[in-house]
Each structure stands twice: as C-alpha cells, then as structure tokens.
Amino acid sequence: FYTIKNFGAVVFTLIMTTRVLLSIALSCVMYGHKVSATGFFGLMLVMAAVLYRIHKKAQGQQLIKWQGMDDNDKAHELVQEWHEHVDM
C-alpha cells in the first residue's frame, strides 16, 4: 500500500487499471485469446477514460465543475479534497 499512502487512491487505481489492460492485451497476443466486439468496446472505453483522466490531471483541471462555488475558497478546498479521493 506504499502507492496509496504516497500517491493516493486515484493513482493506484490508474496503475491497476493499466496493468489489467496490459495483461488482457498480452494474453490476446501471446495465447491467441479472442476478445468479442463488446469486450473490445469495453476495453477501449476504459482506456479512453484512463487517458482522459491523465490528460485532465496533467493540465491541472478538475473533471467535476461545481456551480456556485467559485467565490468561496473553503468550499472549493473541500470539493478539491473530495474530488481527489473520489475522482474516477
């Protein structure tokens, strides 16, 4: 749990999701396992979500924009903290 302690649950989730996607890809290449069209769509959807999250984080942007909380610094801090712990 070193990663969770030092980098947070979001980073840990991204690492584990990427690991699973790579495992599935390697299994298909090495052992000839087939992925159905629905399965492939699901894999691409997950990969797109992970890449989108990484892109937004690199830009320093939040995924969730809360209306009416622009003026209140304490509320913004609370939402930022919640966003880091619950962000998906």
N, CA, C and O atoms as a GROMACS GRO file, in nm:
protein
  352
    1PHE      N    1   0.081  -0.120   0.000
    1PHE     CA    2   0.000   0.000   0.000
    1PHE      C    3   0.086   0.126   0.000
    1PHE      O    4   0.039   0.235   0.034
    2TYR      N    5   0.210   0.110  -0.038
    2TYR     CA    6   0.302   0.223  -0.050
    2TYR      C    7   0.248   0.327  -0.147
    2TYR      O    8   0.254   0.447  -0.120
    3THR      N    9   0.196   0.281  -0.261
    3THR     CA   10   0.145   0.374  -0.363
    3THR      C   11   0.027   0.453  -0.311
    3THR      O   12   0.021   0.574  -0.332
    4ILE      N   13  -0.066   0.388  -0.244
    4ILE     CA   14  -0.182   0.459  -0.192
    4ILE      C   15  -0.139   0.562  -0.088
    4ILE      O   16  -0.187   0.675  -0.089
    5LYS      N   17  -0.049   0.524   0.000
    5LYS     CA   18  -0.003   0.614   0.106
    5LYS      C   19   0.068   0.737   0.049
    5LYS      O   20   0.045   0.848   0.096
    6ASN      N   21   0.153   0.717  -0.052
    6ASN     CA   22   0.235   0.826  -0.102
    6ASN      C   23   0.175   0.902  -0.221
    6ASN      O   24   0.206   1.019  -0.241
    7PHE      N   25   0.090   0.836  -0.300
    7PHE     CA   26   0.039   0.900  -0.421
    7PHE      C   27  -0.112   0.911  -0.425
    7PHE      O   28  -0.166   0.987  -0.505
    8GLY      N   29  -0.182   0.838  -0.342
    8GLY     CA   30  -0.327   0.846  -0.337
    8GLY      C   31  -0.397   0.732  -0.409
    8GLY      O   32  -0.336   0.657  -0.486
    9ALA      N   33  -0.526   0.720  -0.380
    9ALA     CA   34  -0.605   0.611  -0.434
    9ALA      C   35  -0.627   0.624  -0.584
    9ALA      O   36  -0.637   0.523  -0.654
   10VAL      N   37  -0.635   0.746  -0.634
   10VAL     CA   38  -0.659   0.767  -0.777
   10VAL      C   39  -0.542   0.714  -0.859
   10VAL      O   40  -0.563   0.645  -0.958
   11VAL      N   41  -0.420   0.745  -0.818
   11VAL     CA   42  -0.302   0.696  -0.890
   11VAL      C   43  -0.296   0.544  -0.882
   11VAL      O   44  -0.265   0.478  -0.982
   12PHE      N   45  -0.326   0.488  -0.766
   12PHE     CA   46  -0.326   0.343  -0.752
   12PHE      C   47  -0.427   0.279  -0.846
   12PHE      O   48  -0.398   0.177  -0.909
   13THR      N   49  -0.546   0.337  -0.855
   13THR     CA   50  -0.650   0.285  -0.944
   13THR      C   51  -0.605   0.292  -1.090
   13THR      O   52  -0.627   0.197  -1.166
   14LEU      N   53  -0.543   0.402  -1.128
   14LEU     CA   54  -0.493   0.414  -1.265
   14LEU      C   55  -0.386   0.309  -1.295
   14LEU      O   56  -0.385   0.250  -1.403
   15ILE      N   57  -0.297   0.286  -1.201
   15ILE     CA   58  -0.192   0.186  -1.220
   15ILE      C   59  -0.253   0.046  -1.233
   15ILE      O   60  -0.215  -0.029  -1.323
   16MET      N   61  -0.346   0.012  -1.148
   16MET     CA   62  -0.406  -0.122  -1.152
   16MET      C   63  -0.489  -0.141  -1.279
   16MET      O   64  -0.488  -0.249  -1.338
   17THR      N   65  -0.562  -0.039  -1.320
   17THR     CA   66  -0.642  -0.048  -1.443
   17THR      C   67  -0.551  -0.068  -1.564
   17THR      O   68  -0.580  -0.149  -1.651
   18THR      N   69  -0.442   0.007  -1.569
   18THR     CA   70  -0.346  -0.006  -1.679
   18THR      C   71  -0.284  -0.145  -1.679
   18THR      O   72  -0.264  -0.204  -1.785
   19ARG      N   73  -0.253  -0.197  -1.562
   19ARG     CA   74  -0.195  -0.331  -1.551
   19ARG      C   75  -0.291  -0.437  -1.605
   19ARG      O   76  -0.250  -0.528  -1.676
   20VAL      N   77  -0.417  -0.425  -1.572
   20VAL     CA   78  -0.516  -0.522  -1.619
   20VAL      C   79  -0.532  -0.512  -1.771
   20VAL      O   80  -0.539  -0.614  -1.839
   21LEU      N   81  -0.538  -0.391  -1.824
   21LEU     CA   82  -0.549  -0.374  -1.969
   21LEU      C   83  -0.430  -0.435  -2.042
   21LEU      O   84  -0.446  -0.500  -2.144
   22LEU      N   85  -0.310  -0.412  -1.989
   22LEU     CA   86  -0.191  -0.471  -2.050
   22LEU      C   87  -0.191  -0.623  -2.040
   22LEU      O   88  -0.148  -0.691  -2.132
   23SER      N   89  -0.240  -0.676  -1.930
   23SER     CA   90  -0.249  -0.822  -1.913
   23SER      C   91  -0.344  -0.882  -2.016
   23SER      O   92  -0.314  -0.987  -2.074
   24ILE      N   93  -0.456  -0.817  -2.039
   24ILE     CA   94  -0.552  -0.866  -2.138
   24ILE      C   95  -0.490  -0.860  -2.278
   24ILE      O   96  -0.503  -0.955  -2.356
   25ALA      N   97  -0.423  -0.750  -2.310
   25ALA     CA   98  -0.359  -0.736  -2.442
   25ALA      C   99  -0.252  -0.842  -2.463
   25ALA      O  100  -0.246  -0.904  -2.569
   26LEU      N  101  -0.169  -0.864  -2.362
   26LEU     CA  102  -0.064  -0.966  -2.373
   26LEU      C  103  -0.123  -1.107  -2.385
   26LEU      O  104  -0.070  -1.190  -2.458
   27SER      N  105  -0.230  -1.132  -2.314
   27SER     CA  106  -0.296  -1.262  -2.323
   27SER      C  107  -0.349  -1.286  -2.464
   27SER      O  108  -0.340  -1.397  -2.516
   28CYS      N  109  -0.404  -1.184  -2.525
   28CYS     CA  110  -0.455  -1.196  -2.662
   28CYS      C  111  -0.341  -1.222  -2.760
   28CYS      O  112  -0.355  -1.304  -2.851
   29VAL      N  113  -0.229  -1.152  -2.744
   29VAL     CA  114  -0.116  -1.166  -2.836
   29VAL      C  115  -0.043  -1.298  -2.814
   29VAL      O  116  -0.015  -1.370  -2.910
   30MET      N  117  -0.012  -1.331  -2.690
   30MET     CA  118   0.070  -1.448  -2.661
   30MET      C  119  -0.005  -1.580  -2.674
   30MET      O  120   0.051  -1.679  -2.722
   31TYR      N  121  -0.130  -1.584  -2.632
   31TYR     CA  122  -0.203  -1.709  -2.626
   31TYR      C  123  -0.317  -1.718  -2.727
   31TYR      O  124  -0.388  -1.818  -2.731
   32GLY      N  125  -0.336  -1.614  -2.806
   32GLY     CA  126  -0.439  -1.617  -2.909
   32GLY      C  127  -0.581  -1.607  -2.857
   32GLY      O  128  -0.674  -1.646  -2.926
   33HIS      N  129  -0.599  -1.557  -2.734
   33HIS     CA  130  -0.734  -1.540  -2.682
   33HIS      C  131  -0.808  -1.436  -2.763
   33HIS      O  132  -0.749  -1.336  -2.807
   34LYS      N  133  -0.934  -1.459  -2.781
   34LYS     CA  134  -1.018  -1.368  -2.860
   34LYS      C  135  -1.096  -1.276  -2.768
   34LYS      O  136  -1.136  -1.314  -2.659
   35VAL      N  137  -1.116  -1.153  -2.814
   35VAL     CA  138  -1.198  -1.056  -2.743
   35VAL      C  139  -1.315  -1.022  -2.835
   35VAL      O  140  -1.295  -0.984  -2.950
   36SER      N  141  -1.436  -1.036  -2.784
   36SER     CA  142  -1.555  -1.007  -2.865
   36SER      C  143  -1.562  -0.857  -2.894
   36SER      O  144  -1.489  -0.778  -2.834
   37ALA      N  145  -1.650  -0.820  -2.985
   37ALA     CA  146  -1.668  -0.679  -3.018
   37ALA      C  147  -1.714  -0.599  -2.896
   37ALA      O  148  -1.669  -0.486  -2.875
   38THR      N  149  -1.801  -0.657  -2.817
   38THR     CA  150  -1.847  -0.591  -2.695
   38THR      C  151  -1.733  -0.576  -2.595
   38THR      O  152  -1.717  -0.471  -2.533
   39GLY      N  153  -1.654  -0.681  -2.581
   39GLY     CA  154  -1.538  -0.676  -2.492
   39GLY      C  155  -1.437  -0.573  -2.536
   39GLY      O  156  -1.381  -0.499  -2.455
   40PHE      N  157  -1.412  -0.568  -2.668
   40PHE     CA  158  -1.318  -0.470  -2.722
   40PHE      C  159  -1.369  -0.328  -2.698
   40PHE      O  160  -1.292  -0.239  -2.662
   41PHE      N  161  -1.500  -0.306  -2.717
   41PHE     CA  162  -1.559  -0.175  -2.691
   41PHE      C  163  -1.541  -0.137  -2.544
   41PHE      O  164  -1.507  -0.023  -2.514
   42GLY      N  165  -1.562  -0.231  -2.454
   42GLY     CA  166  -1.544  -0.205  -2.311
   42GLY      C  167  -1.400  -0.170  -2.278
   42GLY      O  168  -1.375  -0.079  -2.199
   43LEU      N  169  -1.306  -0.244  -2.337
   43LEU     CA  170  -1.164  -0.215  -2.314
   43LEU      C  171  -1.127  -0.076  -2.364
   43LEU      O  172  -1.054  -0.003  -2.297
   44MET      N  173  -1.177  -0.040  -2.481
   44MET     CA  174  -1.147   0.093  -2.537
   44MET      C  175  -1.211   0.203  -2.453
   44MET      O  176  -1.153   0.311  -2.436
   45LEU      N  177  -1.330   0.176  -2.401
   45LEU     CA  178  -1.398   0.274  -2.316
   45LEU      C  179  -1.319   0.299  -2.188
   45LEU      O  180  -1.302   0.413  -2.145
   46VAL      N  181  -1.272   0.192  -2.126
   46VAL     CA  182  -1.192   0.205  -2.004
   46VAL      C  183  -1.060   0.277  -2.034
   46VAL      O  184  -1.020   0.366  -1.959
   47MET      N  185  -0.995   0.240  -2.143
   47MET     CA  186  -0.868   0.304  -2.180
   47MET      C  187  -0.889   0.452  -2.208
   47MET      O  188  -0.807   0.535  -2.169
   48ALA      N  189  -0.998   0.487  -2.277
   48ALA     CA  190  -1.027   0.627  -2.305
   48ALA      C  191  -1.050   0.705  -2.176
   48ALA      O  192  -1.005   0.819  -2.163
   49ALA      N  193  -1.119   0.645  -2.081
   49ALA     CA  194  -1.144   0.712  -1.953
   49ALA      C  195  -1.015   0.734  -1.876
   49ALA      O  196  -0.996   0.840  -1.817
   50VAL      N  197  -0.927   0.636  -1.876
   50VAL     CA  198  -0.798   0.648  -1.807
   50VAL      C  199  -0.714   0.757  -1.873
   50VAL      O  200  -0.657   0.842  -1.805
   51LEU      N  201  -0.706   0.754  -2.006
   51LEU     CA  202  -0.627   0.856  -2.076
   51LEU      C  203  -0.685   0.996  -2.058
   51LEU      O  204  -0.610   1.093  -2.045
   52TYR      N  205  -0.817   1.007  -2.056
   52TYR     CA  206  -0.882   1.137  -2.033
   52TYR      C  207  -0.848   1.188  -1.894
   52TYR      O  208  -0.818   1.306  -1.876
   53ARG      N  209  -0.852   1.101  -1.796
   53ARG     CA  210  -0.820   1.140  -1.658
   53ARG      C  211  -0.675   1.186  -1.647
   53ARG      O  212  -0.647   1.287  -1.582
   54ILE      N  213  -0.583   1.114  -1.710
   54ILE     CA  214  -0.443   1.153  -1.708
   54ILE      C  215  -0.424   1.287  -1.777
   54ILE      O  216  -0.349   1.372  -1.728
   55HIS      N  217  -0.491   1.307  -1.890
   55HIS     CA  218  -0.480   1.433  -1.965
   55HIS      C  219  -0.530   1.551  -1.881
   55HIS      O  220  -0.462   1.654  -1.873
   56LYS      N  221  -0.646   1.536  -1.819
   56LYS     CA  222  -0.701   1.645  -1.736
   56LYS      C  223  -0.612   1.673  -1.616
   56LYS      O  224  -0.593   1.789  -1.578
   57LYS      N  225  -0.557   1.569  -1.555
   57LYS     CA  226  -0.469   1.587  -1.440
   57LYS      C  227  -0.342   1.659  -1.481
   57LYS      O  228  -0.292   1.744  -1.407
   58ALA      N  229  -0.288   1.626  -1.599
   58ALA     CA  230  -0.166   1.692  -1.648
   58ALA      C  231  -0.190   1.839  -1.676
   58ALA      O  232  -0.099   1.921  -1.662
   59GLN      N  233  -0.311   1.874  -1.716
   59GLN     CA  234  -0.346   2.014  -1.742
   59GLN      C  235  -0.380   2.089  -1.613
   59GLN      O  236  -0.395   2.211  -1.615
   60GLY      N  237  -0.392   2.017  -1.503
   60GLY     CA  238  -0.426   2.079  -1.376
   60GLY      C  239  -0.573   2.114  -1.366
   60GLY      O  240  -0.610   2.203  -1.289
   61GLN      N  241  -0.657   2.045  -1.441
   61GLN     CA  242  -0.801   2.073  -1.440
   61GLN      C  243  -0.875   1.965  -1.364
   61GLN      O  244  -0.832   1.850  -1.356
   62GLN      N  245  -0.988   2.004  -1.308
   62GLN     CA  246  -1.075   1.909  -1.242
   62GLN      C  247  -1.168   1.846  -1.344
   62GLN      O  248  -1.200   1.908  -1.446
   63LEU      N  249  -1.213   1.725  -1.317
   63LEU     CA  250  -1.312   1.663  -1.403
   63LEU      C  251  -1.452   1.712  -1.370
   63LEU      O  252  -1.540   1.715  -1.456
   64ILE      N  253  -1.472   1.752  -1.245
   64ILE     CA  254  -1.603   1.797  -1.200
   64ILE      C  255  -1.597   1.947  -1.174
   64ILE      O  256  -1.511   1.995  -1.100
   65LYS      N  257  -1.688   2.020  -1.235
   65LYS     CA  258  -1.700   2.164  -1.211
   65LYS      C  259  -1.828   2.188  -1.132
   65LYS      O  260  -1.938   2.154  -1.177
   66TRP      N  261  -1.814   2.247  -1.015
   66TRP     CA  262  -1.928   2.272  -0.929
   66TRP      C  263  -1.980   2.413  -0.951
   66TRP      O  264  -1.904   2.509  -0.946
   67GLN      N  265  -2.110   2.426  -0.975
   67GLN     CA  266  -2.171   2.557  -0.995
   67GLN      C  267  -2.188   2.628  -0.861
   67GLN      O  268  -2.218   2.565  -0.759
   68GLY      N  269  -2.169   2.759  -0.862
   68GLY     CA  270  -2.194   2.840  -0.745
   68GLY      C  271  -2.090   2.832  -0.637
   68GLY      O  272  -2.112   2.882  -0.527
   69MET      N  273  -1.976   2.770  -0.662
   69MET     CA  274  -1.874   2.756  -0.559
   69MET      C  275  -1.745   2.828  -0.598
   69MET      O  276  -1.640   2.801  -0.540
   70ASP      N  277  -1.751   2.918  -0.694
   70ASP     CA  278  -1.632   2.988  -0.740
   70ASP      C  279  -1.580   3.090  -0.638
   70ASP      O  280  -1.460   3.112  -0.629
   71ASP      N  281  -1.670   3.152  -0.560
   71ASP     CA  282  -1.631   3.260  -0.471
   71ASP      C  283  -1.585   3.212  -0.333
   71ASP      O  284  -1.512   3.284  -0.265
   72ASN      N  285  -1.624   3.098  -0.294
   72ASN     CA  286  -1.596   3.051  -0.159
   72ASN      C  287  -1.473   2.960  -0.158
   72ASN      O  288  -1.478   2.847  -0.206
   73ASP      N  289  -1.362   3.010  -0.104
   73ASP     CA  290  -1.237   2.934  -0.103
   73ASP      C  291  -1.246   2.806  -0.021
   73ASP      O  292  -1.193   2.703  -0.061
   74LYS      N  293  -1.314   2.812   0.092
   74LYS     CA  294  -1.327   2.695   0.178
   74LYS      C  295  -1.408   2.585   0.107
   74LYS      O  296  -1.372   2.467   0.113
   75ALA      N  297  -1.515   2.625   0.040
   75ALA     CA  298  -1.596   2.527  -0.033
   75ALA      C  299  -1.515   2.466  -0.147
   75ALA      O  300  -1.523   2.346  -0.172
   76HIS      N  301  -1.438   2.549  -0.215
   76HIS     CA  302  -1.353   2.499  -0.324
   76HIS      C  303  -1.249   2.400  -0.271
   76HIS      O  304  -1.223   2.298  -0.334
   77GLU      N  305  -1.191   2.431  -0.157
   77GLU     CA  306  -1.092   2.341  -0.096
   77GLU      C  307  -1.157   2.208  -0.059
   77GLU      O  308  -1.098   2.102  -0.080
   78LEU      N  309  -1.278   2.213  -0.005
   78LEU     CA  310  -1.350   2.093   0.032
   78LEU      C  311  -1.380   2.008  -0.091
   78LEU      O  312  -1.362   1.886  -0.090
   79VAL      N  313  -1.427   2.072  -0.197
   79VAL     CA  314  -1.459   2.000  -0.320
   79VAL      C  315  -1.332   1.941  -0.380
   79VAL      O  316  -1.334   1.828  -0.430
   80GLN      N  317  -1.222   2.016  -0.376
   80GLN     CA  318  -1.094   1.966  -0.429
   80GLN      C  319  -1.049   1.841  -0.353
   80GLN      O  320  -1.004   1.744  -0.413
   81GLU      N  321  -1.061   1.845  -0.220
   81GLU     CA  322  -1.022   1.730  -0.140
   81GLU      C  323  -1.111   1.611  -0.171
   81GLU      O  324  -1.062   1.499  -0.187
   82TRP      N  325  -1.243   1.634  -0.180
   82TRP     CA  326  -1.335   1.527  -0.213
   82TRP      C  327  -1.305   1.472  -0.352
   82TRP      O  328  -1.306   1.351  -0.374
   83HIS      N  329  -1.278   1.562  -0.445
   83HIS     CA  330  -1.252   1.524  -0.583
   83HIS      C  331  -1.128   1.433  -0.593
   83HIS      O  332  -1.130   1.336  -0.669
   84GLU      N  333  -1.026   1.461  -0.518
   84GLU     CA  334  -0.905   1.379  -0.521
   84GLU      C  335  -0.928   1.240  -0.464
   84GLU      O  336  -0.863   1.144  -0.506
   85HIS      N  337  -1.019   1.227  -0.368
   85HIS     CA  338  -1.043   1.098  -0.305
   85HIS      C  339  -1.147   1.014  -0.378
   85HIS      O  340  -1.144   0.892  -0.372
   86VAL      N  341  -1.239   1.080  -0.447
   86VAL     CA  342  -1.349   1.008  -0.509
   86VAL      C  343  -1.340   1.009  -0.660
   86VAL      O  344  -1.412   0.935  -0.727
   87ASP      N  345  -1.254   1.089  -0.716
   87ASP     CA  346  -1.245   1.106  -0.861
   87ASP      C  347  -1.230   0.973  -0.933
   87ASP      O  348  -1.156   0.885  -0.891
   88MET      N  349  -1.303   0.962  -1.042
   88MET     CA  350  -1.295   0.840  -1.122
   88MET      C  351  -1.274   0.873  -1.265
   88MET      O  352  -1.264   0.783  -1.349
   0.00000   0.00000   0.00000
